Amino acid sequence: MGGIGLLACCHEKDKYPQGTFPATVTNFSEVNSEYDDYNSDIPLISVGLRLHFSSNRNSAGENFDVVGDALGILWTTDNGTLSIHATSLDDDDDFTPELLSSINTPCNEMGPYSFQYNAGGKYRYVLMYASDCDSNFDISYAHYEKPFGTDGSPVLYPPKKIDFLNSSADDMYPTFYGENFIYHGEVGPENIEKLLFCSNRDGQFDIYEIGFGGDTDLVDLLGSDIGKQPEKLAISSESNDKCPFVSGKLLVFTSDRPGGFGGYDLYYCLRTDNGWSEPTNFGAEVNSAYDDYRPVVLNYPGFFNNSLLLFSSNRPGGKGGFDLYYVGTDVAVY
């Protein structure tokens, strides 16, 4: 269990003051197992936060849980080398292991999406995900909160379904979206305009959105009835379009639509004045003849000059089943 951290080796005259994520797809070997590891999210590159992902390692391949691993990202500014490695997370106030224990069941828990924010003098850490305990996948959330300062212990709140997103079909992979919303883990209601997710309520998986922005507290909002119905995005096809993830003006997703390189491929769209642009395949540099799944993107300006694209794939050469992979991308987030 743990987080993903950024370290920098700085000297008086740095030859490589900004990091660069690699142009070649790289196995996230420090994280992967012989089982299926995918559906990740990246809350933030910063000391003390976690990389969440779904894995069936705990049950030896039987069912998926949401798990986490401690990682460090080290960019060496004097020689321009990147290291991604296992590290430790020492935080007595971190309540995330208890949060994960509260959501994991003998069913399948998939597609984690985590965020944190401050509300009325309290720190809140929220994890959205989908579970199939009721035969189909429904989107739920759980969270814990703790007061600022040294007084008071964290309080864990049990999982609760997000009723305005769910149907009698499979509903999965929630992600926030807003004109000024950049996904860095720390969020606020004022930056969020909509929530995107995918569902097969029309027979195949499509991407849907629902608007709910404003000054309402996010936890209160997720647990309420907002009185709106989700709408299908025009980028959806007659094939399966799944796993949306948005940061800034960039939407990434996976699809088995015709014209790809085989199985599921990764695609992206950019937000324009007229809505989302036509989907673009990430190309052979990223995609394979196998299934490439659930992409997420992290942009860290000032430290890295490109973005980190993290996804899962069952391509050959991994540790077994689906593995997590990463690659740098120059597709603009801002």
C-alpha positions in Angstrom: 0.0 0.0 0.0 1.3 3.5 -0.5 1.7 6.5 -2.7 3.4 7.9 -5.8 6.0 10.5 -5.0 8.1 13.0 -6.9 11.7 13.6 -6.0 14.2 15.9 -7.8 18.0 15.9 -7.5 18.9 19.6 -8.0 22.3 21.2 -8.4 23.4 24.7 -8.9 23.6 24.2 -12.7 21.1 21.7 -13.8 21.5 20.3 -17.4 18.0 18.8 -17.3 15.8 21.0 -15.1 12.6 19.4 -16.5 11.8 15.8 -16.6 10.6 13.8 -19.6 8.5 10.7 -19.4 9.7 8.1 -21.9 8.5 7.9 -25.5 8.5 4.1 -25.4 5.8 2.1 -23.6 7.3 0.7 -20.3 6.1 -2.0 -18.0 5.3 -0.7 -14.5 7.3 -3.7 -13.1 7.4 -2.5 -9.5 3.7 -2.6 -9.3 2.6 -5.6 -11.4 2.0 -9.2 -10.4 1.4 -12.5 -12.1 -2.4 -11.7 -11.9 -4.5 -9.0 -13.6 -3.5 -5.5 -12.6 -5.4 -2.6 -14.2 -8.0 0.1 -13.8 -5.6 2.5 -12.2 -6.0 6.1 -11.2 -3.2 8.5 -10.2 -4.3 11.0 -7.5 -1.2 13.1 -7.8 2.6 13.1 -8.2 3.4 14.3 -4.7 4.8 12.7 -1.6 2.1 11.0 0.4 -0.6 10.0 -2.1 -1.4 6.7 -3.6 -1.7 4.9 -6.9 -4.9 2.9 -6.8 -5.7 0.1 -9.2 -7.9 -3.0 -9.5 -6.2 -6.4 -9.1 -7.3 -10.0 -8.6 -4.0 -10.8 -6.8 -5.5 -11.0 -3.3 -7.9 -13.8 -4.4 -5.3 -15.6 -6.7 -7.4 -14.7 -9.7 -10.9 -15.1 -8.4 -12.2 -11.6 -8.0 -11.0 -8.0 -8.3 -10.2 -5.6 -5.3 -9.0 -2.1 -5.3 -5.4 -2.1 -4.1 -2.6 0.4 -3.9 1.2 0.5 -4.0 3.8 2.9 -2.9 5.9 4.4 -5.7 8.5 7.1 -6.2 9.3 9.0 -9.4 12.9 10.3 -9.5 14.1 12.7 -12.2 17.8 13.4 -11.9 18.4 16.9 -13.1 22.2 16.6 -13.7 22.1 13.7 -16.1 18.5 13.5 -17.3 17.6 10.0 -16.0 14.1 8.8 -14.9 13.6 6.2 -12.2 10.2 4.7 -11.1 10.6 2.6 -8.1 9.0 1.1 -5.0 9.2 3.3 -1.9 7.4 3.6 1.5 4.7 5.8 2.9 5.0 6.7 6.5 1.9 8.7 7.6 0.2 7.8 10.8 -2.8 9.9 9.8 -3.3 8.0 6.5 -6.6 6.1 6.6 -6.6 4.8 3.1 -5.9 1.1 4.0 -9.1 1.2 6.1 -11.0 2.9 3.3 -9.9 0.1 0.8 -10.9 -2.6 3.3 -14.3 -1.0 3.6 -15.1 -1.3 -0.1 -13.5 -4.6 -1.1 -15.8 -7.6 -1.0 -16.0 -11.1 -2.5 -17.5 -9.3 -5.6 -15.5 -7.3 -8.2 -14.5 -3.7 -7.4 -13.3 -1.9 -10.5 -12.3 1.5 -11.9 -11.2 3.5 -8.9 -11.2 7.3 -9.0 -10.0 9.1 -6.0 -9.9 12.7 -4.9 -9.5 14.9 -1.8 -10.7 18.3 -0.8 -11.2 20.6 2.2 -14.7 21.2 3.6 -15.5 23.3 6.6 -12.3 22.7 8.5 -12.1 19.0 7.5 -10.0 17.1 5.1 -12.0 14.6 3.0 -10.6 11.7 0.9 -13.1 10.1 -1.4 -12.9 7.0 -3.6 -15.4 6.3 -6.3 -15.5 2.8 -7.9 -17.9 0.2 -9.4 -19.0 -3.1 -7.8 -21.1 -6.0 -9.2 -22.5 -7.3 -5.9 -26.0 -6.7 -7.3 -25.3 -8.7 -10.5 -24.6 -5.6 -12.6 -21.9 -3.0 -11.9 -23.1 0.0 -9.9 -21.0 3.1 -9.1 -20.5 3.8 -5.4 -18.3 6.0 -3.2 -16.8 5.8 0.2 -14.8 8.4 2.1 -13.1 9.3 5.3 -12.6 12.7 6.9 -10.5 14.2 9.6 -10.3 17.7 11.2 -7.3 19.9 10.5 -4.7 20.0 13.2 -3.7 17.4 15.7 -7.1 17.0 17.5 -9.6 14.4 16.4 -9.3 11.0 14.7 -10.3 10.1 11.1 -13.9 9.0 10.6 -14.6 6.4 8.0 -18.0 6.5 6.2 -19.3 3.3 4.6 -19.8 2.8 0.9 -22.9 4.3 -0.7 -24.3 4.0 -4.2 -24.5 7.1 -6.4 -28.1 6.5 -7.4 -28.3 9.2 -10.1 -25.6 7.4 -12.2 -26.8 3.8 -11.9 -29.2 1.8 -13.9 -30.2 -1.9 -14.4 -27.2 -2.3 -16.7 -23.4 -1.9 -16.0 -22.4 1.6 -15.0 -18.6 2.2 -14.4 -15.6 4.5 -14.5 -16.7 7.9 -13.2 -14.5 10.9 -13.9 -14.9 14.6 -13.2 -14.8 17.2 -15.9 -14.8 21.0 -16.0 -13.3 23.8 -18.1 -10.9 24.7 -15.3 -10.6 21.3 -13.8 -7.1 19.7 -14.0 -6.9 16.3 -12.3 -4.2 16.5 -9.6 -6.1 14.7 -6.9 -7.0 17.9 -5.0 -10.4 19.2 -6.2 -13.1 21.7 -5.4 -16.7 22.0 -6.3 -16.1 25.3 -8.1 -13.9 23.5 -10.7 -16.3 20.7 -11.6 -19.1 21.0 -14.1 -19.9 17.5 -15.1 -19.3 13.8 -14.4 -18.5 11.3 -17.2 -18.9 7.6 -17.0 -19.6 4.6 -19.2 -22.6 2.3 -19.3 -24.0 -0.5 -21.5 -27.6 0.5 -20.8 -28.2 0.8 -24.6 -26.7 -2.6 -25.4 -23.0 -1.7 -25.8 -20.8 0.5 -23.7 -21.1 4.2 -24.4 -19.8 7.3 -22.6 -22.3 9.5 -20.8 -22.2 12.8 -19.0 -24.3 14.5 -16.3 -24.0 18.1 -15.2 -24.0 18.9 -11.5 -21.5 21.7 -10.8 -21.8 24.5 -8.3 -21.0 25.2 -4.7 -22.6 22.1 -3.2 -20.3 19.9 -1.2 -19.1 17.0 -3.3 -19.9 14.3 -0.8 -23.4 15.7 -0.3 -23.8 15.9 -4.0 -22.8 12.3 -4.7 -25.3 11.1 -2.1 -28.2 13.2 -3.3 -30.8 13.1 -6.1 -29.9 15.8 -8.5 -33.0 15.4 -10.7 -31.1 15.0 -14.0 -30.6 12.2 -16.5 -27.2 11.3 -18.0 -26.8 12.1 -21.7 -24.8 10.1 -24.2 -21.7 11.8 -25.7 -21.7 12.2 -29.5 -18.2 10.6 -29.6 -19.8 7.2 -28.7 -19.8 4.7 -31.5 -21.7 1.4 -32.3 -18.8 -0.4 -30.7 -17.8 -0.5 -27.0 -16.4 2.9 -25.7 -15.3 2.6 -22.1 -13.1 3.9 -19.3 -13.3 7.7 -19.8 -10.8 9.9 -18.0 -10.7 13.7 -18.2 -8.1 16.2 -17.2 -8.3 19.8 -18.5 -9.3 19.7 -22.2 -8.1 16.1 -22.7 -10.5 13.1 -22.7 -9.0 9.7 -23.0 -10.9 6.4 -23.3 -10.7 2.8 -24.7 -12.7 1.4 -27.5 -12.9 -1.7 -29.8 -14.3 0.4 -32.7 -13.1 -0.5 -36.2 -9.8 0.9 -37.4 -7.7 0.1 -34.4 -4.7 -2.1 -34.0 -6.5 -5.0 -32.4 -8.7 -5.7 -29.4 -9.3 -2.5 -27.4 -7.2 0.6 -28.3 -6.6 3.9 -26.5 -8.2 7.1 -28.0 -8.3 10.8 -27.1 -10.5 13.8 -27.8 -9.9 17.5 -27.1 -12.4 19.9 -25.8 -13.3 22.6 -28.3 -15.8 25.5 -28.5 -18.1 23.0 -30.3 -17.8 20.1 -27.9 -15.4 17.2 -28.0 -13.3 16.7 -31.1 -13.5 13.5 -33.2 -11.7 10.6 -31.4 -8.0 10.1 -32.4 -6.2 6.8 -31.9 -3.0 7.1 -29.9 -1.3 5.1 -32.6 1.1 2.1 -32.9 3.6 3.7 -30.5 1.0 3.2 -27.7 -1.5 0.6 -28.8 -0.9 -3.1 -29.5 -2.6 -6.0 -31.2 -4.0 -6.9 -27.8 -6.3 -5.2 -25.3 -5.1 -1.8 -24.1 -7.3 -0.5 -21.4 -8.3 2.2 -18.9 -6.0 5.1 -19.7 -5.4 7.9 -17.2 -3.2 11.0 -17.7 -1.2 13.2 -15.3 0.3 16.5 -16.2 2.8 18.1 -13.9 4.0 21.4 -15.4 7.2 22.8 -14.1 8.6 19.4 -13.3 7.9 17.4 -16.5 7.6 18.8 -20.1 5.2 16.1 -21.2 2.3 14.1 -19.6 2.3 10.6 -18.1 -0.1 8.2 -19.8 -0.8 5.2 -17.6 -2.8 2.3 -18.9 -3.2 -1.5 -18.7 -2.6 -4.1 -21.3 -2.4 -7.9 -21.8 0.3 -7.6 -24.4 3.1 -10.1 -24.3 6.2 -9.4 -22.1 4.4 -8.6 -18.9 4.3 -10.5 -15.6 1.0 -12.2 -16.4 -2.6 -11.3 -17.4 -3.1 -7.5 -17.6 -0.2 -5.3 -16.4 0.1 -1.6 -15.9 2.2 0.3 -18.4 3.3 4.0 -18.8 4.5 6.2 -21.6 5.0 9.9 -22.1 2.6 11.8 -24.4 2.7 15.3 -25.9 -1.1 15.6 -26.3 -2.0 18.8 -24.6 -3.9 18.8 -21.3 -4.2 22.6 -21.0 
